[in-house]
């Protein structure tokens, strides 16, 4: 949330924008039940769905 508040200062108030904070969740050190070791891509499906929905 802090990063979003910081970024808000650089965006024109008339410009719609969104900050998705996925820090510390984009990489795992070991295999997990739901994810293999390495980059998780967490948030990517959310972003794609959001863009596709907003585009309509």
Secondary structure, 3 states (H helix, E strand, C coil): CHHHHHHHCCCCCCCCCCCCCCCCCCEECCCCCCCCCEECCCCHHHHHHHHHHHHC
